Amino acid sequence: MIFSARRQYPVPVCYTLFIRMTRIRQLFFLLFLTGALLLSAGSLKAQDINTHRVRIGLKGENLLRAITEIEKQSSFRFYYRKAEVEAVKELTIPAENRTIAETMTLLLKNTSLSFRQVDNNIFIEKKQTEVFQVKGRVTGPAGQPIEFAAVSLYADQQLLKTGFTDTSGIFQLTATEKRKYRLHVSALGMDSADAIITIAEPVTVLQDVSLKLKEGQLKEVTITGNKPLLERKTDRLIYNVERSIVAQGGDGLDVLSSTPLIRVDENGNVFIAGKSSVAVMVNDRLIRLSGTELAAFIRSIRSENISRIEVITAPPAKYEAQGNSGLVNFVLKKNPYSGWSGYLTAGQTQATYSTYGVSGGLNYGAEKLTASLKLRGWNSQKNVDERYVIQGNSSSSSHDDRYDTDSTRGMYISLDYKPNERSNAGLVYDMGGSHSGMDIINNTDYYNGMIYTKSLTTGSQHRSRDRAQTLNAYYDLKLSKSKLSFAGNFYDNTPQNTVDFRTKDLSTDQTDTVRTLSSVHYRIYSGQADLTSDLKTIKLETGLKYTSFSNNSDIGYYDLVQGNYQQDPQRSNLFDYAEKNYAAYVSADKNWGKWSAKLGMRYEYAEVEGYSPSSGDRNKYKYGRFFPSAYLNWQISADHQLGVNYTKRIDRPNFRAVNPFRWYTNPYSYYSGNPQLQPSYNHNVEFNYIFRGKLAASLFYQRMVNGYDQLSFLSGLYEISTFENFYNQYNIGLQLNYTEIFFKRWELNSALSYQHVRAEANTFGVEAQSGSSLYYSLFNNIVLNKARTLILLVNYWQNLPQRDGNSYYKTRANLTIGIKASFWSKKLQVNFNVNDILRQYLSRGTNYYQDNVQTFNNYYDLRKSNLSLTWNFGNDKVKGANRKIDFSEKNRSQ
């Protein structure tokens, strides 16, 4: 069904749509209601060992006697191995009324047995033993490693394990329970040391234990368990921000800039090495902003509130298959505090022109309700210099001198309500508006071979207005061993654009004055339901999702004739686009010993229709695809971790890429979309390795099929840009990241990335490019004072020449130096830095075709200074509501 803002359909069509939507809602409701009832049916029919009470007293008797008595006083039946039960003897407990669960816990205390209920049955079985590793290093007074030091682990004064350090002073012990232990360290000629540690993770890495020379008296030291800077779970790399120096006095973008595998450009856009796009989440909920608004939102997250960042280079089946993309998940610290908190931030950027921005937020936390309000606004301006040369039988040389402005305002509101321990619901609303403009002076010279033919000078003014709003609602329900989640999303955007340009032919002195008016209306609706079940040994996830897209576009081309604008119907157009996506997925996650695995399958089906009322052209097609994913992880030892994964992805074109509109920059130059454009598909394989929580290595292979991009053609005076599917591409690469903290004051985050690309063009006279590229970065955070309130930043990265598709890109680099300072117990934070000090952040390269070569040399005014001041007030331990909804489809409207 095609929706149009200009035509109204008869009532029967709307009625049909309503019936379809009603049936879909009914299907979603019945499927997941049935699942919830099935999962909870057992517990509804059976008695509960946590509520049913019995009266039992024993004096020197065995477990079998107690089981017989419980069966007499209840409808439960026990299942067990007779030899294991008969071995439990000499039990004495006073005669009291207790629940069956309390009674069994008392009976099996200090044994190797456990119990569990299944309907009206109670199973007694051997406890499953988990192995937890404890690792650390013992050093001497000067920081030198101490070898052959004895390290002992105690639980309730009972010695459990004893080990010795190696020649590097490193020790490793194992434990079988999550609990507190006492660690005792001793070495010849040294004072011994004791510490209380808590084991709660499969691998616990302790800070160095420093021993002092013996002075005749034992001295006790305190050490604390710390996670390594880097960890890898089944499907993600984890950067533990709490251990990092970058967690002090910064914002979310500062932290991302130092996160392994992540790159952040000067506009705040986030990239993952080897990926074309990135979606950002907070506490496992995808956010719905993009571009400058997304950057502003990430800046509003204070670094002190971030627990860790998870980098998901190969998203599992639960997430959209759209895009050869990765996910970045901010995990914020938990909020056990009540009250109010807030912040105010003001910033100024100075390049050729000045840019100003302000933002503020209020957070409220209570036992059942958390809420956040965030306001943002900025006014920016910058100078852009663009040069573009086409060399062939028909040639041109073009230069743009551009002045950009942007004024944006936005508001974000989130509410999260938790009425009880089993359920919570929330609402998120974001509204934003912007006014932007570009004033461009373009000079273009045209050639026929080497012979000059003419010159055009165009002065243009672009004025845009954008109004967007997003509404999301969610509800989570915890069942006995499952979680059921529902979410609904709505997005509406109405960008409008006016372009006035005046083109003068310097050879004939002829002038064309033109105005183009474009109006676009995007609407996206989606609904999803997810069910997560923790079975005995497997975590199972399944879900459904439905999404509806609509896009109504209207563009008018008007010539100025005798003082009046007259529409040119040949260059004006209407276009309606509708798309419906249906998705279902299932995945299973299992851990055993040092191994973990995850398998998933997602199916997505799309119905697409595009219609141009002006020309009568209609394009309609349907397609469905399976998207498998698989992960395998091996924790070889406390120092070594190995993993491999495979995923398949789809990259659907955004709305503008399929819109046949013509956007003119002068009467002889335009770009348009292609309604015949098809999705591309990506196959991704990764091998991952982590060493001692500091070095992360990733070897990856990618194969893109039916890739698309924007191509430019010159036909006489007419320069035309459009999108086409024209190539397949193969990438193989190696990404290395090393993170270390030296002397507790200097944190180094370094990266080295090598990639080899081979592209194969299949049409349109494109010369596919193959070759290698190298990227490296050194990001340094250095604490300058004892109070740790003054931090120096010295960051440098360089991207050596690279090839992609039919393009070659020259070297780019960036040196940034800055300082972060905190005052008044970190209530006031001041950040200052200078960007692109050496003016190396240029966009230069060449696009290759069989009959021409196109070179570009652009500079976007990136050498600049940035100053920001943030004032934090209220209870700074209150984090507010930060739940986000899976609504990544909105990004296709950009």
TIPAGU-625657 format. One line per 5 residues: their letters; for each residue x, y, z of C-alpha. Coordinates in steps of 0.02 Angstrom, whole numbers, plus 50000, padded with zeros to 5 digits. Each point is the difference from the previous one (the first is absolute). Last residue first. Example, Ala and Ser with C-alpha at 12.3 -4.5 7.8 and 13.67 -1.06 7.14 Angstrom:
<nodes>
sa) 50684,49947,50357 | 49931,49828,50033
</nodes>
This chain:
<nodes>
qsrnk) 50945,50501,50335 | 49840,49899,49992 | 50098,49837,50009 | 50056,50043,50177 | 49822,49982,50063
esfdi) 50012,49812,49973 | 50113,49992,50154 | 49849,50004,50116 | 50046,49879,50140 | 49945,50104,50151
krnag) 50109,50084,50130 | 50002,49998,50189 | 50098,50142,50078 | 49897,50056,50148 | 50091,50104,50130
kvkdn) 50178,49977,50063 | 49991,50059,50180 | 50175,49988,50076 | 50031,50185,49962 | 49873,50051,50133
gfnwt) 49967,50181,49951 | 50111,50100,49885 | 50125,49973,49861 | 50071,50153,49909 | 50080,49967,49831
lslns) 50116,50118,49906 | 50054,49972,49820 | 50139,50070,49890 | 50043,49935,49827 | 50136,50067,49885
krldy) 49997,49973,49813 | 50086,49925,49848 | 49854,49909,49920 | 49947,50129,49871 | 49923,49872,49880
ynnft) 50138,49983,49871 | 49968,49915,49833 | 50111,49941,49857 | 49911,49891,49872 | 50057,49907,49844
qvndq) 49893,49922,49864 | 50078,49890,49864 | 49912,49968,49836 | 49953,49870,49868 | 50023,49837,50096
yyntg) 49956,50079,50168 | 50109,50034,50153 | 49957,50110,50149 | 50149,50093,50074 | 50049,50066,50171
rslyq) 50009,50139,50127 | 49903,50035,50160 | 50118,50096,50114 | 50036,49980,50186 | 50185,50043,49992
rlidn) 49987,50179,50065 | 50147,49976,50121 | 49898,50048,50154 | 49850,49898,49945 | 49908,50037,50163
vnfnv) 50046,50112,50146 | 49931,49950,50169 | 49917,50073,50155 | 49891,49914,50129 | 49941,50079,50163
qlkks) 49903,49905,50132 | 49912,50081,50147 | 49919,49889,50132 | 50155,49891,50000 | 50027,50024,50187
wfsak) 50013,50188,49977 | 50104,49997,49840 | 50038,49880,49859 | 50121,50027,49855 | 50016,49918,49830
igitl) 50140,50048,49880 | 50024,49992,49814 | 50110,49950,49853 | 49930,49931,49837 | 50104,49943,49851
nartk) 49902,49937,49849 | 50044,49902,49844 | 49939,49965,49824 | 50095,49915,49859 | 49921,49990,49829
yysng) 49840,49909,49953 | 49979,49894,49843 | 49824,49961,49938 | 49920,49869,49886 | 49941,49891,50144
drqpl) 50118,50043,50145 | 50185,50039,49993 | 50116,50065,50137 | 50142,50124,50026 | 50064,50009,50181
nqwyn) 49880,50043,50141 | 50091,50091,50140 | 49955,50025,50183 | 50065,50110,50139 | 49938,50039,50175
vllil) 50084,50093,50143 | 49882,50034,50145 | 50062,50072,50166 | 49899,49968,50158 | 49980,50113,50153
trakn) 49886,49946,50143 | 50099,49846,50051 | 50030,50071,50176 | 50185,49957,49981 | 50019,50103,49843
lvinn) 50036,49978,49814 | 49899,49845,49952 | 50045,49951,49821 | 49872,49941,49872 | 50082,49943,49837
flsyy) 49920,49944,49835 | 50118,49926,49870 | 49922,49951,49833 | 50043,49894,49848 | 49918,49968,49832
lssgs) 50070,49902,49853 | 49928,49970,49827 | 50017,49868,49865 | 49948,49991,49818 | 49865,49966,49873
qaevg) 49896,50123,49900 | 49855,49970,49881 | 50002,50102,49839 | 49818,50043,49967 | 49930,50000,49824
ftnae) 49821,49985,50061 | 50008,49810,50032 | 50071,49852,50097 | 50134,50076,50111 | 50107,49881,50102
arvhq) 50081,50067,50159 | 50150,49934,50097 | 50041,50080,50167 | 50145,49963,50119 | 49988,50069,50177
yslas) 50125,50035,50138 | 49951,50079,50166 | 50113,50054,50143 | 49929,50071,50160 | 50065,50080,50159
nlewr) 49916,50049,50163 | 50131,50058,50125 | 49952,50049,50177 | 50128,50096,50102 | 49979,50029,50187
kffie) 49991,49832,50089 | 50187,49979,49961 | 49953,49938,49825 | 49821,49955,49953 | 49988,49889,49845
tynlq) 49889,49974,49848 | 50058,49914,49840 | 49888,49982,49849 | 50040,49900,49843 | 49886,49986,49847
lginy) 50043,49883,49856 | 49917,50005,49831 | 49919,49911,49855 | 49875,50088,49889 | 49912,49935,49843
qnyfn) 49887,50109,49892 | 49863,49977,49872 | 49953,50145,49887 | 49871,50098,49901 | 49835,50024,50087
eftsi) 49964,50180,49950 | 49965,50169,50082 | 49994,50165,49904 | 50105,50151,49954 | 49980,50094,49835
eylgs) 50113,50136,49929 | 49928,50076,49842 | 50112,50110,49893 | 50043,49861,49878 | 49954,49841,50089
lfslq) 50096,49988,50164 | 49958,49854,50115 | 50008,49985,50189 | 49971,49841,50103 | 49925,49980,50174
dygnv) 50023,49828,50078 | 49933,49823,49993 | 50068,49828,50044 | 49922,49845,49920 | 50096,49879,50113
mrqyf) 50118,50056,50139 | 50123,49872,50069 | 50084,50034,50166 | 50147,49917,50087 | 50065,50045,50173
lsaal) 50150,49969,50113 | 49972,50083,50168 | 50133,50026,50134 | 49974,50069,50175 | 50148,50034,50116
kgrfi) 49968,50059,50178 | 49889,49873,50088 | 50146,49880,50020 | 49997,49953,49814 | 49838,50008,49900
ynfev) 49968,49913,49833 | 49863,50016,49869 | 49972,49912,49833 | 49864,50084,49897 | 49895,49947,49850
nhnys) 49876,50117,49913 | 49886,49971,49850 | 49919,50158,49934 | 49849,50026,49887 | 49952,50150,49892
pqlqp) 49824,50064,49982 | 49928,50044,49828 | 49985,50168,49911 | 49862,50005,49869 | 49925,50160,50074
ngsyy) 50166,50089,49967 | 50034,50163,50090 | 50045,50167,49924 | 50145,50121,49978 | 50004,50159,49900
sypnt) 50113,50109,49892 | 49962,50099,49842 | 49867,50123,50060 | 50098,50027,50163 | 50006,49906,50166
ywrfp) 49846,49898,49955 | 49922,49863,50106 | 49911,49881,49881 | 49873,49888,50082 | 50008,49814,49953
nvarf) 49992,49952,50187 | 50090,49834,50028 | 50160,50073,50078 | 49900,50131,50095 | 49903,49867,50095
nprdi) 50153,49907,50064 | 50060,49848,49905 | 49992,49829,50087 | 50163,49924,50061 | 49973,49816,50047
rktyn) 50106,49900,50123 | 50070,49823,50023 | 50097,49956,50155 | 50145,49884,50047 | 50098,49990,50162
vglqh) 50166,49941,50074 | 50073,50017,50175 | 50161,49979,50100 | 50046,50052,50177 | 50172,49993,50079
dasiq) 50066,50064,50166 | 49880,49919,50125 | 50008,49843,49896 | 49932,49932,49835 | 49833,50089,50020
wnlya) 49926,49935,49836 | 49861,50092,49909 | 49887,49944,49855 | 49874,50110,49910 | 49873,49968,49860
spffr) 49880,50112,49903 | 49876,49959,49861 | 49902,50128,49898 | 49859,49923,49898 | 49927,50103,49857
gykyk) 49832,50057,49932 | 49959,50104,49847 | 49857,50099,49925 | 49991,50121,49854 | 49905,50150,49932
nrdgs) 50054,50144,49892 | 49869,50119,49929 | 50027,50133,49867 | 49851,50113,49966 | 50116,50143,49954
spsyg) 49933,50134,50118 | 49915,49879,50119 | 50169,49915,50037 | 49976,49837,50094 | 50116,49891,50105
eveay) 49948,49836,50080 | 50097,49883,50115 | 49944,49844,50094 | 50137,49931,50113 | 50030,49834,50090
eyrmg) 50131,49977,50135 | 50053,49835,50078 | 50124,49991,50144 | 50099,49848,50056 | 50112,49985,50151
lkasw) 50135,49892,50078 | 50103,50045,50154 | 50146,49907,50077 | 50102,50004,50160 | 50150,49897,50051
kgwnk) 50109,49999,50156 | 49882,49883,50092 | 49833,49999,49912 | 49904,50155,49948 | 49849,50001,49883
dasvy) 49906,50133,49901 | 49853,49962,49883 | 49924,50116,49870 | 49832,50022,49915 | 49940,50135,49881
aaynk) 49848,50069,49911 | 49984,50151,49883 | 49867,50082,49894 | 50040,50159,49902 | 49876,50111,49909
eaydf) 50055,50133,49877 | 49912,50147,49920 | 50068,50137,49885 | 49908,50142,49918 | 50082,50118,49875
lnsrq) 49946,50164,49922 | 50104,50088,49867 | 50063,50161,49925 | 50132,50014,49862 | 49888,49968,49852
pdqqy) 49858,50097,50084 | 50103,50163,49999 | 49907,50113,50121 | 49995,50187,49966 | 50078,50127,50118
ngqvl) 49952,50180,49956 | 50113,50149,49961 | 49995,49979,49812 | 50036,49814,50011 | 50088,49932,50157
dyygi) 50003,49812,49975 | 49921,49884,50130 | 50041,49817,50040 | 49880,49917,50123 | 50032,49851,50112
dsnns) 49870,49899,50095 | 50041,49847,50104 | 49890,49879,50098 | 50094,49867,50099 | 49920,49855,50092
fstyk) 50081,49863,50103 | 49912,49861,50097 | 50092,49885,50120 | 49948,49834,50080 | 50106,49902,50124
lgtel) 49996,49826,50076 | 50103,49918,50137 | 50105,49857,50067 | 50140,49981,50128 | 50055,49838,50085
kitkl) 50133,49990,50138 | 50058,49820,50015 | 50052,49888,50144 | 49842,49984,50107 | 49895,50119,49897
dstld) 50012,50188,50019 | 49865,50066,49884 | 49998,50167,49907 | 49844,50051,49904 | 49994,50151,49886
aqgsy) 49854,50098,49926 | 50013,50137,49869 | 49902,50144,49926 | 50051,50126,49869 | 49932,50157,49918
iryhv) 50099,50115,49886 | 49945,50161,49918 | 50101,50113,49886 | 49927,50155,49915 | 50106,50089,49871
ssltr) 49982,50174,49927 | 50111,50071,49865 | 49999,50172,49921 | 50121,50045,49860 | 50028,50180,49943
vtdtq) 50089,50048,49839 | 50081,50154,49924 | 50091,49968,49836 | 50121,50132,49933 | 50074,50014,49825
dtsld) 50164,50099,49986 | 50046,49892,49851 | 50176,49944,50054 | 49975,50035,50186 | 49844,49893,50010
ktrfd) 49917,50062,50159 | 49905,49890,50121 | 49886,50069,50137 | 49946,49879,50134 | 49860,49995,50126
vtnqp) 49979,49838,50098 | 49857,49969,50121 | 49992,49844,50109 | 49867,49924,50111 | 50028,49856,50122
tndyf) 49841,49923,50073 | 50045,49860,50122 | 49890,49878,50096 | 50056,49847,50099 | 49894,49878,50100
ngafs) 50055,49851,50104 | 49920,49858,50098 | 50086,49880,50119 | 49954,49837,50088 | 50112,49894,50110
lksks) 49975,49828,50081 | 50131,49936,50121 | 50022,49820,50051 | 50044,49891,50148 | 49846,50027,50109
lkldy) 49928,50141,49894 | 50072,50175,49989 | 49895,50126,49906 | 50071,50146,49901 | 49899,50141,49921
yanlt) 50057,50127,49872 | 49947,50164,49921 | 50086,50107,49870 | 49957,50168,49922 | 50111,50089,49875
qardr) 49985,50176,49933 | 50077,50092,49854 | 49983,50176,49929 | 50128,50057,49871 | 50018,50164,49910
srhqs) 50124,50027,49859 | 50065,50153,49907 | 50124,49983,49858 | 50064,50159,49917 | 50089,49988,49834
gttls) 50122,50103,49897 | 50049,49915,49840 | 50141,50048,49881 | 50012,49903,49838 | 50148,49992,49881
ktyim) 50006,49942,49819 | 50081,49895,49864 | 50187,49978,50039 | 50084,49876,49884 | 50101,49861,50080
gnyyd) 49868,49866,49967 | 49842,50102,49995 | 50022,50108,50154 | 49886,50080,50130 | 50046,50123,50138
tnnii) 49897,50006,50160 | 49994,50137,50132 | 49885,49974,50149 | 49960,50127,50136 | 49899,49915,50134
dmgsh) 49895,50062,50146 | 49939,49852,50101 | 49861,50004,50129 | 49928,49910,50148 | 49848,50020,50110
sggmd) 49973,49858,50123 | 49867,49914,50103 | 50002,49860,50126 | 49877,49900,50103 | 50039,49844,50100
yvlga) 49877,49898,50102 | 50036,49844,50103 | 49871,49903,50101 | 50028,49860,50123 | 49932,49844,50080
nsren) 50065,49881,50134 | 49955,49828,50060 | 50045,49858,50117 | 50084,50091,50145 | 49851,50116,50022
pkydl) 49924,50162,49936 | 50157,50046,49900 | 49971,50162,49905 | 50123,50073,49874 | 49974,50172,49927
siymg) 50102,50084,49862 | 49994,50175,49927 | 50115,50073,49866 | 49989,50176,49932 | 50084,50079,49850
rtsdt) 50056,50162,49919 | 50111,50021,49847 | 50073,50148,49906 | 50114,49955,49855 | 50106,50107,49886
dyrdd) 50114,49956,49854 | 50106,50116,49892 | 50066,49923,49839 | 50133,50043,49871 | 49972,49866,49869
hssss) 50124,49969,49858 | 49968,49899,49841 | 50110,49942,49856 | 49915,49912,49856 | 50042,49873,49866
sngqi) 49915,49915,49853 | 50116,49877,49912 | 50070,49966,50174 | 50054,50092,50157 | 49872,50047,50134
vyred) 50064,50120,50135 | 49918,50039,50168 | 50055,50130,50128 | 49910,50033,50164 | 50038,50132,50133
vnkqs) 49885,50007,50151 | 49982,50141,50128 | 49908,49972,50162 | 49851,50055,50102 | 49914,49926,50150
nwgrl) 49860,50049,50117 | 49960,49876,50136 | 49858,49934,50106 | 49965,49857,50117 | 49875,49961,50137
klsat) 49999,49840,50102 | 49864,49940,50120 | 50022,49835,50090 | 49890,49892,50109 | 50014,49855,50121
lkeag) 49853,49926,50094 | 49983,49851,50117 | 50123,50032,50141 | 50037,50179,49948 | 50117,50086,49879
ynlgg) 49981,50167,49913 | 50117,50066,49867 | 50007,50175,49928 | 50098,50049,49846 | 50083,50144,49913
svgyt) 50074,50047,49835 | 50081,50152,49923 | 50092,50025,49836 | 50099,50135,49912 | 50096,49997,49836
sytaq) 50125,50132,49945 | 50066,50028,49825 | 50164,49956,49914 | 50020,49874,50141 | 49947,50039,50178
tqgat) 49888,49883,50098 | 49904,50055,50155 | 49912,49895,50130 | 49878,50019,50142 | 49943,49855,50108
lygsw) 49873,49996,50141 | 49977,49846,50108 | 49870,49916,50107 | 49962,49892,50150 | 49845,49967,50103
gsypn) 49959,49873,50134 | 50017,49816,50032 | 50150,49886,49986 | 50018,49818,49949 | 50039,50047,49818
kklvf) 50104,49870,49911 | 50150,50062,49901 | 49969,50023,49815 | 50032,49870,49865 | 50028,50093,49836
nvlgs) 49975,49881,49854 | 50085,50024,49832 | 49929,49898,49857 | 50074,49952,49833 | 49947,50026,49821
ngqae) 50000,49921,49830 | 49822,50066,49993 | 49831,49930,50050 | 49998,49828,50084 | 49905,50077,50146
ykapp) 50046,49934,50172 | 49950,49839,50090 | 50094,49895,49872 | 50171,50052,50066 | 50097,50160,49955
ative) 50177,49967,49933 | 50114,50143,50052 | 49916,50020,50169 | 50103,50124,50102 | 49944,50005,50182
irsin) 50043,50155,50102 | 50016,49989,50189 | 49942,50077,50164 | 49960,50174,49932 | 49934,50129,50125
esris) 50170,50083,50027 | 50013,50028,49811 | 49848,50114,50003 | 49872,49961,49866 | 49944,50166,49921
rifaa) 50139,49985,49870 | 49914,49844,49935 | 49840,50100,49974 | 50091,50140,49908 | 50083,49874,49883
letgs) 49831,49921,49964 | 49927,50170,49961 | 50146,50041,49885 | 49971,49847,49893 | 49871,49875,50060
lrilr) 49872,49976,50139 | 49896,49844,50033 | 50087,49916,50146 | 50015,49811,50009 | 49966,49925,50171
dnvmv) 50130,49881,50075 | 50042,50115,50147 | 50033,50146,49881 | 50014,49953,49817 | 50089,50076,49849
avssk) 49984,49938,49820 | 50157,50000,49892 | 50029,50011,49813 | 50113,49937,49860 | 50100,49879,50107
gaifv) 50184,49949,49984 | 50055,50094,50156 | 49846,50061,50093 | 49943,50178,49968 | 49918,50139,50101
ngned) 49956,50171,49929 | 50042,50142,50122 | 50031,50128,49863 | 50189,49989,50022 | 50001,49812,49974
vrilp) 49984,49865,50133 | 50086,49833,49975 | 49963,49842,50099 | 50091,49830,49994 | 50070,50029,50177
tsslv) 49916,50141,50098 | 50101,50160,50019 | 49891,50109,49888 | 49846,49918,50076 | 50047,50067,50173
dlgdg) 50018,50178,49938 | 49837,49982,49904 | 49908,49945,50158 | 50059,50148,50102 | 50152,50052,50100
gqavi) 50060,50040,50176 | 50067,49830,50050 | 49954,49838,49912 | 50143,50031,49878 | 50118,49937,50137
srevn) 49931,49825,49975 | 49951,49868,50127 | 49817,50053,50002 | 50002,50000,49809 | 50008,49811,49990
yilrd) 50012,49977,49811 | 49902,49845,49949 | 50013,49912,49831 | 49841,49914,49943 | 49915,49840,49940
tkrel) 50053,49864,50124 | 50079,50116,50128 | 50170,50079,49978 | 50089,50103,50132 | 50110,50155,49996
lpkng) 50056,50113,50143 | 50013,49849,50114 | 49874,49988,50143 | 50062,50054,50168 | 50010,49913,50168
titve) 50056,50110,50143 | 50158,49998,50104 | 50022,50043,50183 | 50166,49979,50088 | 50039,49924,50169
klqge) 50170,50020,50081 | 50092,49863,50096 | 50135,50063,50117 | 50188,49970,50005 | 50042,50119,49860
klkls) 49978,49880,49854 | 50022,50085,49831 | 49835,50060,49927 | 49879,49904,49891 | 49895,50080,49862
vdqlv) 49849,49900,49940 | 49962,50059,49823 | 49817,50034,49965 | 49894,49846,49984 | 49927,49919,49844
tvpea) 49841,49900,50030 | 49950,49878,49862 | 49831,49910,49997 | 49928,50150,50095 | 49935,50024,50177
itiia) 50153,49966,50110 | 50015,50124,50143 | 50169,50032,50081 | 50055,50026,50180 | 50186,50033,50012
dasdm) 50149,49935,50096 | 50184,50041,49978 | 50159,49918,50062 | 50153,50107,50039 | 50145,49948,49889
glasv) 50163,49903,50027 | 49931,49843,49918 | 49829,50030,49926 | 49821,50003,50065 | 49828,50037,49929
hlryk) 49834,49960,50087 | 49836,50027,49908 | 49840,49994,50102 | 49843,49956,49904 | 49830,50079,49968
rketa) 49872,49906,49895 | 49962,49926,49828 | 50047,49818,50021 | 50119,49872,49923 | 50169,50085,50016
tlqfi) 50158,49997,49894 | 50172,50076,50021 | 50121,50091,49885 | 50163,50087,50044 | 50112,50122,49907
gstdt) 50167,50061,50070 | 50079,49995,49827 | 50111,49852,50048 | 49844,49905,50056 | 49900,50028,50159
fgtkl) 49952,49854,50110 | 49835,49915,50040 | 49895,49950,50149 | 49816,49956,49997 | 49856,49974,50120
lqqda) 50064,50036,50175 | 49855,50012,50123 | 49991,50159,50106 | 49823,50035,49932 | 50063,49987,49820
ylsva) 50188,50015,49973 | 50106,50021,49843 | 50190,49986,50013 | 50139,50084,49900 | 50179,49947,50033
afeip) 50132,50110,49915 | 50113,49898,49885 | 50042,50154,49894 | 49983,50181,50055 | 49980,50122,49855
qgapg) 50087,50170,50021 | 49891,50148,50051 | 50138,50080,50105 | 49930,49935,50165 | 49969,49825,49929
tvrgk) 49863,49935,49885 | 49871,49862,50002 | 49885,49983,49848 | 49819,49950,49982 | 49877,49870,49941
vqfve) 49846,49921,50075 | 49905,49875,49892 | 49825,49939,50035 | 49950,49820,49965 | 49818,49950,50011
tqkke) 49947,49834,50075 | 49826,49939,49960 | 49930,49936,50164 | 49958,49815,50001 | 49815,49959,49993
ifinn) 49838,49997,50098 | 49847,50024,49890 | 49835,50054,50075 | 49840,49959,49904 | 49830,50084,50003
dvqrf) 50043,50114,49850 | 50191,49995,49986 | 50078,50058,50164 | 50188,50008,50031 | 50122,49928,50126
slstn) 50188,50005,50033 | 50129,49874,50061 | 50186,50016,50040 | 49963,50019,50185 | 50034,50140,50124
klllt) 49815,50047,50009 | 49891,49868,49919 | 49878,49980,50146 | 49984,50185,50037 | 49970,50046,49818
mteai) 49874,49858,49988 | 49902,50066,50149 | 50001,50180,49940 | 49937,49945,49828 | 49867,49889,50079
trnea) 49937,50149,50099 | 50028,49987,50186 | 49898,49950,50154 | 50122,49945,50136 | 50075,49841,50073
pitle) 50184,50036,50035 | 50131,49937,49875 | 50126,49860,50017 | 50069,49904,49852 | 50123,49859,50034
kvaev) 50001,49936,49822 | 50014,50055,49817 | 50076,49850,49910 | 49827,49922,49981 | 49951,50144,49884
eakry) 50147,49977,49879 | 49982,49810,49997 | 49814,50011,49962 | 50017,50114,49851 | 49855,50122,50008
yfrfs) 49817,50035,49955 | 49880,50066,50133 | 49810,50007,49992 | 49900,50152,50059 | 49818,49986,50055
sqkei) 50041,50055,50177 | 50014,49940,50182 | 50041,49818,49961 | 50124,50047,49864 | 50091,50114,50123
etiar) 50015,49857,50127 | 50076,49881,49872 | 50126,50132,49948 | 50053,50027,50182 | 50031,49813,50029
llneg) 50103,49990,49839 | 50109,50143,50063 | 50066,49899,50148 | 49965,50013,50188 | 50102,50068,50146
klgir) 49852,50094,50071 | 49873,50060,49874 | 49848,50116,50011 | 49876,50034,49858 | 49845,50107,49985
vrhtn) 49949,50043,49821 | 49956,50162,49909 | 49950,50035,49818 | 50052,50178,49953 | 50175,49989,49922
idqak) 49975,49819,49947 | 49857,50059,49888 | 49857,49882,49960 | 49976,49964,49816 | 49866,50059,49878
lsgas) 50048,50184,49988 | 50187,49964,49997 | 49983,49888,49851 | 49891,50120,49902 | 50123,50146,50013
lllag) 50099,49962,49844 | 49848,49943,49904 | 49902,50155,50051 | 50141,50116,49947 | 50019,49913,49832
tlfll) 49812,50007,49968 | 49998,50186,50043 | 50147,50022,49882 | 49918,49923,49850 | 49824,50066,50037
fflqr) 50056,50181,50021 | 50110,50006,49845 | 49863,49918,49894 | 49867,50120,50067 | 50110,50150,49960
irtmr) 50027,49934,49825 | 49814,49969,49977 | 49960,50178,50055 | 50130,50071,49880 | 49922,49903,49857
iflty) 49822,50054,50047 | 50054,50183,50010 | 50083,49989,49830 | 49842,49926,49925 | 49895,50140,50078
cvpvp) 50118,50130,49929 | 49976,49921,49828 | 49811,49987,50022 | 49988,50186,50048 | 50062,50067,49835
yqrra) 50177,50069,49991 | 50047,50180,50032 | 50135,50081,49893 | 50135,50128,50037 | 50088,49929,50153
sfim) 50012,49832,49915 | 50003,49825,50071 | 50032,49852,49887 | 49929,49830,50048
</nodes>
